């Protein structure tokens, strides 16, 4: 999954979404591809908004 997410990206990836303790959407959740994969795999780790 890390290889898929990191394609075409250098450095941090920015997504719009919420993490476990956020009360509203944050347009600038910025993290490395490894950190993003960890959040995706973790139950209730991240909610990505399209």
Secondary structure as GFF3:
##gff-version 3
##sequence-region A 1 50
A	DSSP	alpha_helix	2	6	.	.	.	ID=ss1
A	DSSP	beta_strand	13	19	.	.	.	ID=ss2
A	DSSP	beta_strand	26	31	.	.	.	ID=ss3
A	DSSP	alpha_helix	33	41	.	.	.	ID=ss4
A	DSSP	beta_strand	46	48	.	.	.	ID=ss5
###
